[in-house]
Amino acid sequence: MSGTIGKESFKHVSYLWDDAKAAELAGDEVALLLYRSNLLGADLRLTNYGGGNTSCKAIAKDPLTGLDTEVMWIKGSGGDIGTLTRSGLAALYVDRLRSLEHIYRGLEQEDEMVELFNHCIYDLASKAPSIDTPLHGFLPFKHIDHLHPDAAIAIAAAKDGKRITQELFNGEIGWVGWQRPGFDLGLQLRQCLAENPGIRGIMLGSHGLFTWGDTAYESYVNTLTVIERCAEYLEANYGKERPVFGGAKIVATPEADRKKQAAALAPILRGFCSSERAMVGHFTDDERVLEFINSNDLERLAPLGTSCPDHFLRTKISPLVLDLAPDADLADAESVKSGLAPAFEAYRALYKEYYETCKHPNSPAMRDPNPVIILYPGIGLFSFSKDKQTARVAAEFYINAINVMKGAEAISEYTALPRQEAFNIEYWLLEEAKLQRMPKPKPLSGRIALITGSAGGIGKAIARKFVQEGAVVVLNDLNAERLQSTGDEFKTAFGKDAYATAVLDVTNAEQIQQAFDTAALAFGGVDIVVNNAGLSISKSIEEHTQQDWDLLYDVLVKGQFLITQAAVNILKKQAIGGDIINIVSKNALVSGPNNAGYGSAKAAQLHLSRLNAAELGAAKIRVNVVNPDAVISDSNIWAGGWAEGRAKAYGVTVEELPAYYAKRTLLNEMILPDDIANACFVLVSGLMNKSTGNVLNVDGGVAMAFVR
C-alpha cells in the first residue's frame, strides 16, 4: 500500500502509482517490476528514452533441480523501461552471476565478462543481458532502479558533486566516481554500500543514480523522493548567484519567424549532414533550447559536450553552433551554403582529430564525422540521424544535457567527461557489436517523400509502400477530414515518427509552400516527390465547359508544375539528388472518346515530365513517369461522374467497367493502387538511380499505350 505518500508530495516528478493496479499484480514480482519500470519510463524527467535499467530479485524454481533459487530479472540490452515487457527482460541466476567474481581478471579484460553472463542465464528465452547487469547483481536489494534523471546528473556532473551529494542527503546517498559501466563498477557499488551501511542510493559521477527498495513500491517511492530532492535543490539555486546561463545574449526571435527561418535552412543543413549517407532531420525550438542557445554561456558550454554516456552516444560529443544571425537572409541558398561550408569542414576535422588522438589499436573505424546536433542561436536546435525517431530522440537527449548543464552551473560548475573517456564509450567494442547487430537498413531508409493526394487511393498506397520500405512521408490532401483519418491510420500502423500531414491544394501556392515547410521542419527536407493529386472529367466535346477545362489543367498540369518547382528548390538546397515521379495515365498516349480535357492534360503532364528530366539531370534529380490505367479502388478519379462518363463512352454499365478494363488488357488483369505503389518503389529503390525520363506503364498491357 502507498500509505501517506501521494502525488501531492511531488512537484518535480510524476507520482503515477495506482494501488488498485498494483494490487492486481501482487505476488508476481516480475509483473510489479514491469509496472514500476513503465511508470518510471513514462516521465522523461526521470530518465531518457532507452536509458537506465530496472531489476528485481525473487525466488523461483530451478528447472533442473526443482529447488528454490534466487533469480534476477533486469532490463535486457537495448530496451526502454517505458515500454518494457517480459520479452525485454534478461533473467539470471544470482549465485552464478556473483560467482563470476572468482574469474574476473580486472579492468583490462572487462569486456570478456559480458559473454560469461550467458553462463548465468535462467530463462532460455531471456533477452541478452546488458553491461549494467553486475551493477544490479552485486547489490542485495530486491528491487533496484538505475536512472538518468537530469536533476541527479546535474549534481553528478558538477565540479564538486560528491560534496554536494553528501551535504544534500546527509550521507544517505553514496558516491562512486566516474567509471565506464561494467563488472568492476558493480564491485565498486557493492563496496560503497559496505562502507556506507544504511544508504538509500548511490550517485554515479557524471552518469546517473542508483536507488532501491525491498518492494517494487518502496523502490519507486525512494527513486521519486531522491530525484525530487535533487530537483528542489536545483530550483532553489537557479539565478541565485548569477543569471541562468549567464543571462540572455540575444533576444528571442518571434515563433513564426523562427519556424520560417528553420524551414528555409533545414534542407541546406541536411545536405551537409548527408555527405556520407542520407539523414533525416528534426527541429525543435523548445523553450529550454532557446534559453540555452540565446545565452551568454553558449559559447563556453556547448564545446564541452555532454557528460552522461547515454547523452553523447546519441548526440556525439559536442554540437555544431552556427555563426549565423537569426534574421540572416537565406534566399540565396548557394551563398548560404558557401558561408556555412567552412563550419562543417572544421567540425569534421575536429571529429577526425578526436578520433585519431583517442583511438586504440583495436578501435572500430571512424564513423560519420558530421554533427548530429546543430544549434542556431535565436532559432532552435536541428538534429540529424539515420531516421526520424533517432533524430528526435537525439534532440530530446540534448535537451537532457542542457538541463544538466543548467543545474550544474546553478550549484557549482559543469564538468564534462574527458575526451578519452568519452571516446572509450563511443567506440567501445561492445557498443560496436551492438551496432553490428542492428537490422540492415531498408531500401528507403533516410529518404523523405511527399506524395500529393495521399489520403486515399493511389496516393495512400504509395505512401504506405514507401513507409514500409523505410521512408518517412508527408501525407497531404485537399480534404482535411480525409487527411486526418489517414494520419490516424498511419500513426496506428507505423508510429508518430513515420509521417507528417499538411492540407494541400496543388493549385494554391501558399499551401504548397506550407507543405514543403512542413517537410523541412518535420524531416529536414525532401528526396522523393510524387505528383499524384488529380481529378477526372469525362464529357463529349460539346458538353465540355471552359470551367471543366480550366479545372483539369489547373490541377493536373499547373499543379504538377508548381509542386515540381517547389520540390526542385529544396532538392537543389540539399544537393544530394532526388526523385520526382509523375503519376500520369495511359490516356496521355491513347486517344479515346469523351476525353478531350483529361486526355490532353495528361499528355501535357507527360511532356512536362520529359522537359523536367532533361533540365534537372545535371542536379542528379531524376524525373520519371508511371502510367496507370483504370485504377478503380478507393480513387477520387471515379468521383464526379467519371465512371458514368467512361461507361457511357464504352457502352457498358458502371458495374461492368472493372471487368471491361481488365479484358481489354494483354494480361487480362485489374489494376490496383498497390500496383502503382510498387512501380513507384521500383523507380526510387536505388536500383534505378541511373534512369530518368522514363515512362513505366502499369496498365495490364495496353498496346496502344506502348511508348516504343
KOLTI-953610 format. One line per field, with one value per residue (C-alpha): x, y negated, z negated; chain. Coordinates in pm, whole numbers, plus 50000, padded with zeros to 5 digits. Each point is the difference from the previous one (the first is absolute). Example, Ala and Ser with C-alpha at 12.3 -4.5 7.8 and 13.67 -1.06 7.14 Angstrom:
% KOLTI-953610
xx	51230, 50137
yy	50450, 49656
zz	49220, 50066
unit	A, A
END
This chain:
% KOLTI-953610
xx	50000, 50110, 49939, 50014, 50205, 49808, 50040, 49957, 50337, 50181, 50039, 50289, 49918, 49678, 49861, 49802, 49966, 49649, 49935, 49714, 50210, 50292, 49769, 49901, 50369, 50068, 50215, 50154, 50325, 50084, 49663, 50055, 50348, 49848, 49727, 50254, 50230, 49726, 49897, 50357, 50057, 49684, 50159, 50292, 50110, 50092, 50188, 50056, 49868, 50184, 50208, 50052, 49877, 49789, 50013, 49846, 50119, 49761, 49995, 49915, 50018, 50318, 49872, 50286, 49990, 49652, 50154, 49935, 50264, 50042, 49953, 50053, 49784, 50148, 49935, 50185, 50245, 49859, 49657, 49798, 49844, 49703, 49886, 50162, 49822, 50095, 50163, 50239, 50133, 50311, 49974, 50312, 50092, 50127, 50249, 50156, 50026, 50175, 50231, 50149, 50201, 50232, 50108, 49994, 50345, 49970, 49921, 50217, 49788, 49671, 49818, 50050, 49761, 49702, 50020, 50029, 49660, 49858, 50112, 49772, 49679, 49696, 49736, 50109, 49772, 50182, 50095, 50375, 50127, 50130, 50335, 49825, 49898, 50273, 49918, 49665, 50125, 50252, 49747, 49785, 49672, 49688, 49908, 50250, 49962, 50290, 49884, 50141, 49797, 50111, 49979, 50226, 50249, 50027, 50140, 50203, 50156, 50074, 50361, 49941, 49712, 50128, 49996, 49659, 49856, 50137, 49862, 49667, 49910, 50183, 50200, 49696, 50115, 50339, 50241, 50198, 50216, 49983, 50085, 49878, 49716, 50110, 50092, 50241, 49744, 49765, 50267, 50049, 49627, 50015, 50302, 49829, 49705, 50229, 50179, 49672, 49747, 49645, 50030, 49694, 50179, 50327, 50086, 50224, 50232, 49906, 49765, 49682, 49831, 49944, 49711, 49826, 49742, 49881, 49681, 49916, 49806, 50274, 50252, 49764, 49935, 50366, 50097, 49744, 50092, 50372, 49946, 49746, 50256, 50261, 49754, 49895, 50361, 50066, 49687, 50097, 50334, 49897, 50100, 50118, 50366, 49974, 49738, 49922, 50265, 50139, 49683, 49873, 50248, 49742, 49625, 49779, 49874, 49616, 49869, 49866, 50334, 50186, 49795, 50042, 50375, 50037, 49799, 50220, 50325, 49921, 50053, 50339, 50107, 49865, 50208, 50317, 49912, 49921, 50347, 50053, 49643, 49652, 49889, 49657, 49962, 49804, 49951, 49901, 49978, 49909, 50028, 50282, 50196, 49940, 50110, 50332, 50074, 49913, 50222, 50337, 50130, 49926, 50346, 50167, 49777, 49908, 50356, 50037, 49752, 49780, 50084, 49758, 50104, 49645, 49998, 50311, 49940, 49691, 50122, 50376, 50247, 49907, 49766, 50069, 49904, 49918, 50149, 49693, 49780, 49643, 49867, 50256, 49877, 49973, 49850, 50325, 50060, 50335, 50135, 49877, 50162, 50329, 49985, 49928, 50237, 50310, 49815, 49911, 50351, 50143, 49760, 50094, 50369, 49958, 49812, 50272, 50263, 49800, 49990, 50366, 50115, 49789, 49981, 50141, 50164, 49674, 49759, 49728, 50040, 49906, 49628, 49820, 50181, 49700, 49821, 49683, 49896, 50009, 49915, 49879, 49995, 49668, 49829, 50032, 50159, 50034, 50090, 50085, 50024, 49918, 49624, 49746, 49970, 50375, 50024, 49711, 50142, 50342, 49836, 49827, 50333, 50165, 49721, 50085, 50361, 49887, 49807, 50310, 50221, 49741, 49981, 50373, 50073, 49738, 50159, 50365, 50176, 49910, 50263, 49990, 50176, 50360, 50019, 50179, 49730, 49734, 50178, 50030, 49621, 49922, 50237, 49960, 50023, 49682, 49819, 50142, 49873, 49657, 50009, 50104, 49698, 49762, 49775, 50119, 49848, 49695, 50030, 49838, 50156, 50101, 49770, 49720, 49700, 49717, 49715, 49722, 49647, 50123, 49694, 49844, 50021, 50325, 50165, 49938, 50120, 50325, 50048, 49938, 50245, 50269, 49965, 50011, 50328, 50153, 49904, 49819, 49714, 49812, 49635, 49785, 49661, 49746, 49750, 50103, 49768, 50126, 50359, 49940, 49860, 50300, 50240, 49833, 50027, 50372, 50062, 49841, 50182, 50344, 50030, 50017, 50348, 49906, 49796, 49897, 49684, 49914, 49674, 50092, 49826, 50256, 49875, 50058, 50356, 49975, 49888, 50273, 50263, 49847, 50010, 50368, 50070, 49831, 50236, 50301, 49900, 49886, 50274, 50260, 49898, 49874, 50147, 49704, 49705, 49710, 49755, 49693, 49714, 49743, 49644, 49820, 49717, 49858, 49776, 49949, 50159, 49661, 49926, 50345, 49994, 50280, 49974, 50062, 50300, 50154, 49951, 50171, 50295, 50032, 50014, 50180, 50240, 50041, 49996, 50278, 50197, 49965, 50076, 50304, 50124, 49975, 50162, 50296, 50064, 50053, 50176, 50258, 50052, 50084, 50215, 49970, 49778, 49646, 49700, 49687, 49736, 49697, 49693, 49862, 49776, 49968, 49774, 50306, 50079, 49668, 49720, 49647, 49652, 49869, 50351, 50116, 50079, 50135, 50194, 50168, 50088, 50157, 50198, 50123, 50104, 50194, 50192, 50062, 50160, 50234, 50092, 50073, 50210, 50211, 50050, 50060, 50235, 50308, 49881, 49959, 49624, 49826, 49656, 49800, 49639, 49767, 49708, 49710, 49667, 49664, 50104, 49657, 50050, 49964, 50085, 49867, 50026, 49670, 49813, 49819, 49841, 50320, 49893, 49664, 50169, 50244, 49729, 49787, 50294, 50063, 49637, 50011, 49856, 50201, 49995, 50151, 50288, 50261, 49955, 49992, 50330, 50163, 49885, 50142, 50353, 50258, 50038, 49627, 50072, 49828, 50232, 50004, 50154, 50268, 50112, 50072, 50173, 50228, 50093, 50087, 50214, 50190, 50092, 50129, 50137, 50360, 50013, 49894, 50226, 50135, 49659, 49805, 49745, 49834, 49637, 49902, 49663, 49789, 49685, 49986, 50134, 49831, 50176, 49887, 50173, 50340, 50254, 50238
yy	50000, 49645, 49878, 49624, 49946, 49854, 49786, 49685, 50081, 49939, 49686, 50081, 50362, 50185, 50238, 50250, 50301, 50148, 50215, 50185, 50087, 50108, 50215, 50195, 50087, 50092, 50311, 49966, 49811, 49997, 49849, 49735, 49934, 49938, 49781, 49790, 49979, 49877, 49732, 49878, 50002, 49798, 49691, 49868, 49799, 50333, 50158, 49955, 50232, 50332, 49885, 50164, 50338, 50158, 50339, 50226, 50312, 50276, 50368, 50238, 50372, 50120, 50194, 50251, 50074, 49892, 49812, 49638, 49764, 49622, 49851, 49642, 49855, 49688, 49792, 50163, 49837, 49722, 49978, 49706, 50015, 49791, 50271, 50302, 50336, 50347, 50079, 49709, 50138, 50201, 50257, 50129, 50224, 49760, 50245, 50080, 49630, 49921, 50299, 49841, 49783, 50297, 49999, 49622, 49896, 49623, 49687, 50093, 50310, 49837, 50066, 50376, 50016, 49915, 50333, 50179, 49860, 50263, 50271, 49840, 49997, 50140, 49948, 50142, 49747, 49723, 49675, 49948, 49861, 49645, 49870, 49864, 50346, 50033, 49652, 50142, 50349, 49901, 49792, 50205, 49815, 50164, 49706, 49757, 49698, 49857, 49683, 49696, 49714, 49656, 49866, 50273, 49988, 49623, 50070, 50297, 49784, 49703, 49925, 50073, 50243, 50242, 49735, 49873, 50352, 50061, 49674, 50012, 50350, 49997, 50306, 50206, 50008, 50147, 49891, 50201, 49796, 50028, 50334, 50169, 50245, 50361, 50272, 49790, 49724, 50262, 50091, 49631, 49959, 50295, 49846, 49662, 50167, 50192, 49680, 49809, 50240, 49872, 49772, 49978, 49949, 49930, 49713, 50093, 49714, 49842, 50290, 50054, 50137, 50335, 50036, 50304, 50152, 50332, 49979, 49855, 49722, 49914, 49978, 49782, 49755, 49991, 49920, 49719, 49856, 49983, 49841, 49757, 49888, 49945, 49798, 49787, 49921, 49893, 49787, 49819, 49909, 49893, 49637, 49977, 49923, 49892, 50001, 50338, 50070, 49652, 49833, 49937, 49887, 49961, 49938, 50290, 49990, 50012, 50353, 49950, 49858, 50288, 50257, 49816, 49971, 50361, 50129, 49802, 50120, 50364, 50140, 49829, 50148, 50339, 49990, 49942, 50272, 50248, 49992, 50369, 50136, 49853, 49861, 49907, 49687, 49865, 49640, 49865, 49651, 50126, 49722, 50189, 50003, 49630, 49908, 50177, 49899, 49635, 49978, 49851, 50341, 50180, 49935, 50138, 50297, 50144, 50111, 50187, 50259, 50223, 50207, 50292, 50285, 50041, 49635, 49989, 50342, 49843, 49646, 50036, 49848, 49637, 49801, 49768, 49642, 49791, 49654, 49868, 49705, 50099, 49767, 50098, 49984, 50362, 49932, 50061, 50365, 50025, 49701, 50145, 50334, 49832, 49815, 50312, 50240, 49901, 50069, 50353, 50062, 49884, 50223, 50305, 49921, 49967, 50330, 50171, 49855, 50125, 50347, 50011, 49870, 50236, 50320, 50332, 50265, 50198, 49708, 50024, 49784, 49635, 49943, 49715, 49679, 49772, 49836, 50151, 49687, 49655, 49691, 49683, 49714, 49820, 50275, 50348, 50343, 50227, 50367, 50244, 50377, 50318, 49972, 49766, 50176, 50001, 49632, 49905, 50199, 49840, 49659, 50119, 50123, 49667, 49827, 50239, 49881, 49636, 50071, 50158, 49704, 49758, 50180, 50055, 49635, 49888, 50188, 50018, 50036, 50242, 50260, 50229, 50332, 49990, 50059, 50332, 50133, 49884, 50172, 50321, 50003, 49887, 50252, 50272, 50339, 50106, 49698, 50082, 50358, 49862, 49782, 50296, 50194, 49731, 50104, 49908, 49666, 50025, 49873, 49664, 49941, 49636, 49893, 49745, 50011, 49760, 50158, 49767, 50125, 50265, 50032, 50266, 50222, 50007, 49730, 50179, 50329, 49833, 49837, 50328, 50185, 49739, 50011, 50380, 49971, 49760, 49650, 49727, 49828, 49673, 50097, 49733, 49955, 49735, 50166, 49925, 50260, 50274, 49892, 50022, 50350, 50113, 49843, 50193, 50317, 49948, 49919, 50326, 50201, 49835, 49763, 49623, 49967, 50150, 49712, 49636, 49846, 49686, 49888, 49935, 49863, 50043, 49685, 49787, 49861, 49912, 50351, 50151, 49797, 50101, 50368, 49984, 49799, 50283, 50246, 49785, 49948, 50359, 50184, 49752, 49988, 50233, 50262, 50143, 49805, 50182, 49789, 50213, 49759, 49990, 50011, 50108, 49871, 50209, 49806, 49967, 49701, 49834, 50046, 49899, 49657, 49747, 50043, 50374, 49930, 49746, 50229, 50293, 49795, 49818, 50319, 50235, 49779, 49684, 50202, 50227, 49695, 49815, 50303, 50088, 49643, 49997, 50344, 49897, 49704, 50236, 50272, 49754, 49861, 50351, 50076, 50376, 50077, 50130, 50141, 49850, 50246, 49883, 50219, 49937, 50241, 50227, 49724, 49782, 50230, 50154, 49812, 50080, 49852, 49747, 49920, 49673, 49814, 50284, 50175, 49683, 49891, 50340, 49962, 49663, 50163, 50263, 49753, 49769, 50301, 50046, 49632, 50009, 50316, 49832, 49690, 50151, 50286, 49790, 49961, 50381, 49952, 50284, 49942, 50303, 50082, 50278, 50050, 50183, 50089, 50063, 50003, 50021, 50088, 49708, 49741, 49646, 50036, 50189, 49722, 49718, 50206, 50138, 50362, 49924, 49811, 50279, 50266, 49800, 49955, 50376, 50109, 50190, 49949, 49850, 50340, 50160, 49751, 50191, 50318, 49798, 49833, 50330, 50185, 49738, 50043, 50241, 50159, 49998, 49843, 49740, 49722, 49917, 49709, 50234, 50075, 49630, 49979, 50289, 49831, 49679, 50197, 50162, 49656, 49866, 50319, 49922, 50255, 49741, 49712, 49970, 49976, 49684, 49890, 50342, 50100, 50311, 50137, 50172, 50069, 50375, 49954, 49756, 50022, 49658, 49849, 50150, 49716, 50185
zz	50000, 50061, 49643, 49975, 50316, 50292, 50308, 49789, 49840, 50329, 50210, 50233, 50087, 50078, 49739, 50209, 49770, 49992, 49693, 50168, 50304, 49784, 49787, 50311, 50045, 49638, 49965, 50345, 49945, 50371, 50088, 49732, 50142, 50342, 49852, 49808, 50301, 50232, 49749, 49965, 50375, 50059, 49839, 50205, 49696, 49842, 50286, 50370, 50271, 49989, 49703, 49665, 49888, 49729, 49830, 49741, 49819, 49900, 49916, 50286, 50065, 50167, 50305, 49965, 49625, 49904, 49706, 49912, 50133, 50013, 50346, 50116, 50274, 50161, 50307, 50288, 50235, 50217, 49837, 49870, 49654, 50109, 50240, 49832, 50017, 49877, 50333, 49941, 49672, 49934, 49720, 49826, 49707, 49733, 49847, 50340, 50089, 49674, 50034, 50312, 49761, 49948, 50364, 50057, 50124, 49960, 50199, 50297, 50060, 49901, 50328, 49988, 49705, 50220, 50183, 49666, 49901, 50233, 49756, 49741, 50206, 49818, 50270, 50337, 50173, 49817, 50168, 50027, 49666, 50010, 49881, 49690, 49879, 49731, 49867, 49888, 49925, 49733, 49805, 49761, 50043, 50143, 50224, 50155, 50228, 50200, 50173, 50175, 49850, 50114, 49645, 49862, 50288, 49954, 49653, 50123, 50273, 49773, 49918, 49630, 50046, 49737, 49728, 50105, 49996, 49651, 49861, 50183, 49880, 49666, 50102, 50106, 50363, 50078, 50273, 50256, 50236, 50377, 50150, 50314, 49919, 49955, 49755, 49797, 49953, 49854, 49747, 49917, 49932, 49761, 49828, 49970, 49830, 49765, 49899, 49959, 49848, 49998, 50304, 50225, 50330, 50181, 50230, 50293, 50094, 50338, 50061, 49803, 49691, 49826, 49755, 49854, 49769, 49861, 50206, 50339, 49833, 49750, 50283, 50202, 49718, 49899, 50359, 50029, 49662, 50073, 50343, 49854, 49743, 50272, 50208, 49701, 49929, 50356, 50016, 49682, 50155, 50352, 50040, 49638, 50066, 50364, 50277, 50157, 50265, 49934, 50125, 50352, 50263, 50275, 49992, 50096, 50359, 50035, 50050, 50352, 50111, 49834, 50188, 50330, 49957, 49888, 50297, 50240, 49844, 49918, 50354, 50023, 49667, 50103, 50317, 49798, 49747, 50278, 50153, 49912, 49982, 50020, 49666, 49867, 49792, 49707, 49885, 49661, 49858, 49653, 49740, 49824, 50324, 50059, 49648, 50065, 50357, 49938, 49691, 49921, 49890, 50327, 50141, 49687, 49923, 50340, 50094, 49670, 50118, 49790, 49693, 49975, 50236, 50128, 50099, 50213, 50155, 50155, 50059, 50071, 49763, 50079, 50227, 50290, 49914, 50307, 50032, 50180, 49909, 49906, 50268, 50266, 50358, 50113, 50342, 50187, 49909, 50179, 49811, 49670, 50077, 50084, 49670, 49795, 50176, 49795, 49673, 50110, 50129, 49668, 49803, 50207, 49955, 49622, 49985, 50200, 49766, 49701, 50154, 50098, 49661, 49790, 50207, 49883, 50220, 50008, 50029, 50265, 50310, 49967, 50044, 50176, 49894, 50062, 49706, 49856, 49808, 50163, 49795, 50171, 49746, 50002, 50200, 49851, 50011, 50303, 49966, 50279, 49988, 50189, 49945, 49848, 49667, 49945, 50098, 49771, 49710, 50055, 49959, 49683, 49865, 50071, 49812, 49714, 50032, 49993, 49680, 49849, 50093, 49865, 49667, 49960, 50077, 49747, 49711, 50102, 50334, 50279, 50089, 50302, 50036, 50119, 50374, 49959, 49768, 50243, 50288, 49802, 49970, 50355, 50161, 49739, 50171, 49821, 50145, 50341, 49969, 49915, 50312, 50213, 49875, 50118, 50290, 50348, 50107, 50224, 50359, 49924, 49658, 49968, 50285, 49970, 50233, 50072, 50195, 50107, 49945, 49759, 49775, 50219, 50305, 50194, 49787, 49671, 50147, 50110, 49661, 49821, 50224, 49950, 49620, 50004, 50190, 49746, 50119, 49810, 50182, 50009, 50039, 50158, 50152, 50088, 49767, 49641, 49848, 50229, 49926, 49624, 50038, 50204, 49751, 49718, 50206, 50060, 49634, 49895, 50264, 49999, 49703, 49970, 50152, 50338, 50136, 49988, 50146, 50195, 50157, 50362, 50305, 50278, 50170, 49690, 49987, 49630, 49901, 50216, 49815, 49667, 50098, 50090, 49684, 49810, 50168, 49909, 49636, 49942, 50187, 50127, 50367, 50271, 50234, 50187, 50134, 50160, 50197, 49952, 49918, 50275, 50114, 50312, 50216, 50283, 50241, 50368, 50167, 50024, 49630, 49878, 49836, 49970, 49624, 50041, 50220, 49761, 49700, 50170, 50115, 49669, 49791, 50236, 50194, 49797, 49677, 50125, 50113, 49667, 49783, 50211, 49983, 49620, 49979, 50215, 49770, 49705, 50196, 50126, 49650, 49882, 50304, 49949, 50299, 49983, 50180, 50150, 50114, 50192, 49994, 50349, 50193, 50294, 50134, 50060, 50294, 50103, 50171, 49894, 50002, 49746, 49876, 50156, 49679, 49784, 50275, 50127, 49643, 49942, 50321, 49873, 49672, 50188, 50215, 49706, 49833, 50296, 49997, 49627, 50034, 50266, 49790, 49657, 50080, 49932, 49639, 49970, 49979, 50181, 50153, 50100, 50084, 49895, 50238, 49834, 50152, 49839, 49634, 49849, 49633, 49753, 50262, 50032, 50377, 50004, 49827, 50174, 50276, 50154, 49963, 50158, 50281, 50081, 49978, 50242, 50237, 50011, 50004, 49669, 49653, 49715, 49828, 50310, 50025, 49791, 50204, 50323, 49921, 49900, 50315, 50234, 49857, 50132, 49657, 49920, 49659, 49784, 49878, 49630, 49806, 49861, 50357, 50054, 49661, 50094, 50326, 49817, 49756, 50285, 50132, 49665, 49844, 50091, 50280, 50260, 49901, 50353, 50163, 50072, 50258, 50002, 50027, 49807, 50107, 49735, 50197, 50047, 50351, 50233, 50334, 50115, 49695, 50075, 50010, 50231
unit	A, A, A, A, A, A, A, A, A, A, A, A, A, A, A, A, A, A, A, A, A, A, A, A, A, A, A, A, A, A, A, A, A, A, A, A, A, A, A, A, A, A, A, A, A, A, A, A, A, A, A, A, A, A, A, A, A, A, A, A, A, A, A, A, A, A, A, A, A, A, A, A, A, A, A, A, A, A, A, A, A, A, A, A, A, A, A, A, A, A, A, A, A, A, A, A, A, A, A, A, A, A, A, A, A, A, A, A, A, A, A, A, A, A, A, A, A, A, A, A, A, A, A, A, A, A, A, A, A, A, A, A, A, A, A, A, A, A, A, A, A, A, A, A, A, A, A, A, A, A, A, A, A, A, A, A, A, A, A, A, A, A, A, A, A, A, A, A, A, A, A, A, A, A, A, A, A, A, A, A, A, A, A, A, A, A, A, A, A, A, A, A, A, A, A, A, A, A, A, A, A, A, A, A, A, A, A, A, A, A, A, A, A, A, A, A, A, A, A, A, A, A, A, A, A, A, A, A, A, A, A, A, A, A, A, A, A, A, A, A, A, A, A, A, A, A, A, A, A, A, A, A, A, A, A, A, A, A, A, A, A, A, A, A, A, A, A, A, A, A, A, A, A, A, A, A, A, A, A, A, A, A, A, A, A, A, A, A, A, A, A, A, A, A, A, A, A, A, A, A, A, A, A, A, A, A, A, A, A, A, A, A, A, A, A, A, A, A, A, A, A, A, A, A, A, A, A, A, A, A, A, A, A, A, A, A, A, A, A, A, A, A, A, A, A, A, A, A, A, A, A, A, A, A, A, A, A, A, A, A, A, A, A, A, A, A, A, A, A, A, A, A, A, A, A, A, A, A, A, A, A, A, A, A, A, A, A, A, A, A, A, A, A, A, A, A, A, A, A, A, A, A, A, A, A, A, A, A, A, A, A, A, A, A, A, A, A, A, A, A, A, A, A, A, A, A, A, A, A, A, A, A, A, A, A, A, A, A, A, A, A, A, A, A, A, A, A, A, A, A, A, A, A, A, A, A, A, A, A, A, A, A, A, A, A, A, A, A, A, A, A, A, A, A, A, A, A, A, A, A, A, A, A, A, A, A, A, A, A, A, A, A, A, A, A, A, A, A, A, A, A, A, A, A, A, A, A, A, A, A, A, A, A, A, A, A, A, A, A, A, A, A, A, A, A, A, A, A, A, A, A, A, A, A, A, A, A, A, A, A, A, A, A, A, A, A, A, A, A, A, A, A, A, A, A, A, A, A, A, A, A, A, A, A, A, A, A, A, A, A, A, A, A, A, A, A, A, A, A, A, A, A, A, A, A, A, A, A, A, A, A, A, A, A, A, A, A, A, A, A, A, A, A, A, A, A, A, A, A, A, A, A, A, A, A, A, A, A, A, A, A, A, A, A, A, A, A, A, A, A, A, A, A, A, A, A, A, A, A, A, A, A, A, A, A, A, A, A, A, A, A, A, A, A, A, A, A, A, A, A, A, A, A, A, A, A, A, A, A, A, A, A, A, A, A, A, A, A, A, A, A, A, A, A, A, A, A, A, A, A, A, A, A, A, A, A, A, A, A, A, A, A, A, A, A, A, A, A
END
